[in-house]
């Protein structure tokens, strides 16, 4: 095996282990996340996870980075056009993301909640999560700019928070909010319509 093949194999194995860590977090929570548990979830020999990620912090960081990588792939399915878009299109994109993240992306979201809580006790992990979240806010700002809202930089974090809140309520909230795709689109449309109004003096 030449060096390039070895590097590619190592990258693939790291991704497999990070994916297994995401599944482990979703299933067993932060306490259940151990190097051995990740090995078992990935179906690899014992010691594989600790070989690639020597410490718990290294494993947590790799998991956050993998979440960001997969989220970026999700967002790439809805590229922002260079041409102006209308708020109905933006509402459809964001509603589709919520739908995806509470179904096929459920594990990822649950893992993210576990990591977010852990980050309140680990400043170094919080820094990684903040860096990953910047990509989401940048995409939201691009969408709002293309839609011609009144203040995309300040409105983008609100849109992301609204999206996050809907996902959380669907998966782990105490409420009974269960919106259909059409209802989600309407809620996002209502929010975005408000964003198009002139700013108050």
Secondary structure by P-SEA (a helix, b strand, c coil): ccaaaaaaaaaaaaaaaaaaaaaaaaccccccccaaaaaaaaccccaaaaaacccaaaaaaaaaaaaaaaaaaaaaacccccccccaaaaaaaaaaaaaaaaccaaaaaaaaaaaaaaaaacaaaaaaaaaaaaaaaaaaaaaaaaacccccccaaaaaaaaaaaaaaaaccccccccccaaaaaaaaaaaaaaaaccccc
